[in-house]
Amino acid sequence: MDIHNKAILALSAKNYRLAGLFLEEARLKNPHDPKSWYLSGVLFHRIGNLLQAQEFLVKAVSIFPEFSEAYNSLGCVYKDLGEFKNSEKAFSNAIGASGGSAELYANRSDLFRQMEAFERAIRDCNLAIKMNRKLPVAYGNLAAIQIDLGEWLQAEQSLRTAIKLDSKNASFYINLSKTMIALQRPDEALEVAQDALRLEPTSSHSINALANCYLYKSEFYQAELLYRQALELEPRNIDVLNNLGTALAQQNNFSEAYNNYTTALNLDTNRADILTNLGSIEHASGNFSDAKRCFQRALKLAPDYADAKWNLGITLLLNGDFTDGFACYEARLDLPEFSQRPSKTATWTGQSINGKVIRVESEQGYGDTIQFVRFLPELKKLGAKPNLIIEKPLEKLFQRIKDVHQIDVNDKNGTQADYRVSLMSLPHLLGVTIDKIPNVVPYLYQVGGDKPKVRASTYLKVGIVWSGNLRHRHGWAQNRSISFDDLEVLFSIQGVSWCSLQFETPESSLSNKMRELGIQDMSNVISNFSDTAEIMSDLDLVITIDTAVAHLAGALGMPVWVMLSFVPDWRWLLEREDSPWYPSMLLFRQKKRGVWDDVVEAVSMALSQKIILGN
């Protein structure tokens, strides 16, 4: 067996040290043999020494200018170095020397993908598949393009074909796991990531893929442990540093999250996604000027990056800049989780709607719909006939809403209309500023029916909510909720009859504790928001965290006190006790992140005073 074949066998066995020894010997024996330089380039590319690989491959093609394989490898090296023009030239030389092959076109397709020349990339993938329908990398590269374009179902199909052809390629499983997360199929994502890890148990990329599954499933600590494991293998992996920052941020470890994001940025200053994550940390820490700068830097790098623009909008809105804030907030519609259903109906962008039917589509949470439905009369003033699309739990509550032409539940674009618009886009399109918020209450009304009975009492009757939606997209929403035990000082106040407006049935231990404290549990009679509204009509006051109940009470014109985290959701603004959205609302704010003691104490004092003054 000649020395080149020995080197090739060693490369196949991933015995790179032995391969290096064979190739060094081959280069010394015959420095004019291009194959020795070519295989040396392949070796150093595999071990990640790109500059040395480039040097060897350039030497190979200088000795033999028609060496197609060497040009192909050189194209891959230049691509990994980010030298896209040189990479494209090398691939062109390879195609010119050989007439083209499926492998060459597949490799060049990935270059075009990284250049965001997607049409050329798809064309090369299709050429590769046409030339060799059993080439796994062609389907894998096609899937990578489809992932970049957000064509997740097509990506799944391409990846499953690639895996069928080559079940040992961990990168296919890694991308399929990413695709399953995007398709909101986390259990499948986890299973596929575990397959990748079985194939490459010491690969930081496989471990990162598995960690991403736990991150999506909100198992943040497990995700953190895996990201740390990946970093032990590859300390300078920018994606893992970024992901670890996110896992830490979700656990409120902002300082270490900040450190991970800045370390990642030091390795690559041109990452708009990391700048956006860093900005989110600054925002959550109350450093709004720094947050704004991060988002603006991200947008300078990637002007169409929706996540940065949306986050900038949130920071601007929280600080009272409604004009620019709502304009940036429109970027949410370009985020995967807020993507609208395909529709042939034209989107309303501010043109005349006099005499037109406009389909107004709710989005995000129930509280958002309750808050923003106030803008429907403004559409009626413009001569429009609004058709409101809502979810089932709001149907009965909205029966008496004014200035709505029609209400449909869970509409699948079946309602005929001249235009469509997202409900939360209305403030932007209507030019709403902080001093022009329509805030006449009530604008929602209790619907008659069998009223669930709040027990009779001569005391002040108060409804309480302490926990909300922990899966909220922004602001690490667990920060909004308060431990039940932290509220016991409230429940000890004399002269109050308490009832819980929590939707979820409490666990037995909590149920027992509520019973001991005399708190009436209403969860067994709440199946929708109309039920909650009926209960509220029998109360004197609602005390709640930032949840849909706060919006419902405000929209009903009910006295409501809202306990807010240190950096609240944008709609509550900063440093004020009232809300321009709801005249009957009083705000109680954390003075320090994560500490509710001052808030509960302030609510206790206000409640005691209310009782003393006779309600």
KAURFEN-V807972 format. One line per field, one symbol per residue. ss: DSSP state (H for helix, E for strand, L for the rest). phi: phi as a letter, one per 30 degrees, with the letter a starting at -180 (. if undefined). psi: psi as a letter, one per 40 degrees, with the letter a starting at -180 (. if undefined). A space follows every 10 residues. Layout:
BEGIN
ss->???
phi->???
psi->???
END
This chain:
BEGIN
ss->LLHHHHHHHH HHLLLHHHHH HHHHHHHHHL LLLHHHHHHH HHHHHHLLLH HHHHHHHHHH HHHLLLLHHH HHHHHHHHHH HLLHHHHHHH HHHHHHHHLL LHHHHHHHHH HHHHLLLHHH HHHHHHHHHH HLLLLHHHHH HHHHHHHHLL LHHHHHHHHH HHHHHLLLLH HHHHHHHHHH HHLLLHHHHH HHHHHHHHHL LLLHHHHHHH HHHHHHLLLH HHHHHHHHHH HHHLLLLHHH HHHHHHHHHH LLLHHHHHHH HHHHHHHLLL LHHHHHHHHH HHHHLLLHHH HHHHHHHHHH HLLLLHHHHH HHHHHHHHLL LHHHHHHHHH HHHHLHHHLL LLLLLEELLL LLLLLLEEEE ELLLLHHHHH HHHHHHHHHH HLLLEEEEEE LHHHLLHHHH LLLLLEEEEL LLLLLLLLEE EEHHHHHHHH LLLLLLLLLL LLLLLLLLLL LLLLLLLLLE EEEEELLLLL LLLLLLHHHH LLLHHHHHHH HLLLLEEEEE LLLLLLLHHH HHHHHHLLLE ELHHHLLLHH HHHHHHLLLL EEEEELLHHH HHHHHLLLLE EEEELLLLLH HHLLLLLLLL LLLLEEEEEL LLLLLLHHHH HHHHHHHHHH HHLLL
phi->.ddddddddd dddhcddded dddddddddb dcdddddddd ddeddddjcd dddedddddd dddbdcdddd deddeddedd dicddddddd dddddddcij bedddddddd dddddicddd dddddddddd dadccedddd dddddddddi cddddedddd dedddbdccd dddddddddd dddhbddded dddddddddb dccddddddd dddddddicd dddedddddd dddbdcdddd edddeddddd cicddddedd dddddddadc cdddeddddd ddddcicddd dedddddddd dbecdddddd ddeddddeci dddddddddd dedcdedcdd deadddddbj debdicdbdc cdahcddddd dcddddeddd ddjdcdcccb cedcededdc ddicdabbch dcidddadbb adedddeddc idcdcbddbd bdcbbdcdld ddddddaddd cbcbbbbbdd cedbihdddd dcdeddcddd ddddjbccbd cddddddedd eddddddicd dcddcccadd dddddedccc accaddaedd ddddddideb ccccdecdde dchbhbccbd dbdccbcbcd cbeicceddd dddddddddd dddii
psi->hidddddddd ddefgddddd dddddddddg eehddddddd ddddddeegd dddddddddd dddgefgddd dddddddddd eegddddddd dddddddeei iddddddddd ddddefgddd dddddddddd dgefhddddd ddddddddef gddddddddd dddddgeehd dddddddddd ddefgddddd dddddddddg efhddddddd ddddddefgd dddddddddd dddgdfhddd ddddddddde eegddddddd dddddddhef hddddddddd ddddeegddd dddddddddd dgdehddddd ddddddddee gddddddddd edeeideehi iiiehihhee iheheihhhh hiibiddddd deeeeddddd deeighhhhi ideedddede iifhdihihf hffdhhidii ihdeedddde fhidefhhfh iieiihhiah hhhhiiieih hhihheiahe eidiegeded iihddeeddd eehiehhiih ehdihiiddd ddddddefhh hedeeheidd ddddddeeid ihhiagiddd dddddefhhh hhhiidhiid eeaifieihe dhdeihhhii dhhehedddd dddddddddd ddef.
END
